[in-house]
Amino acid sequence: MPGTNHEHLRQRWPGLQVELMQRPDPSAEGLETWMEVYRHPEGASAPLIATIAQLAVELGLPQKRAAEIFIPLR
């Protein structure tokens, strides 16, 4: 979801940080694996996660997607 799609998310959720990452090597089938990392000062709310998932569907990104939430070590 590069570019303007991330800008749309940042406008809707001020303070949102987005990072795109990929595995260093493609799979045996030649496919790349990408990971999107979203950070927000107030955490990843259910509406934010739902909006990201809906945007991925609208953009035709591969499905099944995983949404995982991590917190700082205690």
FENURZI-V848058 format. One line per field, one symbol per residue. psi: psi as a letter, one per 20 degrees, with the letter a starting at -180 (. if undefined). burial: + if it has 24 or more other C-alpha atoms within 12 Angstrom, else -. Layout:
psi->???
burial->???
This chain:
psi->lrchhhggghhhnpippppprqqhqrrhijqqpqpppppphjrnrghgghggggggghikqqqpqpoqpqqqq.
burial->+----+--+---+--+-+-----------------+-++----+---++--++--+------------------
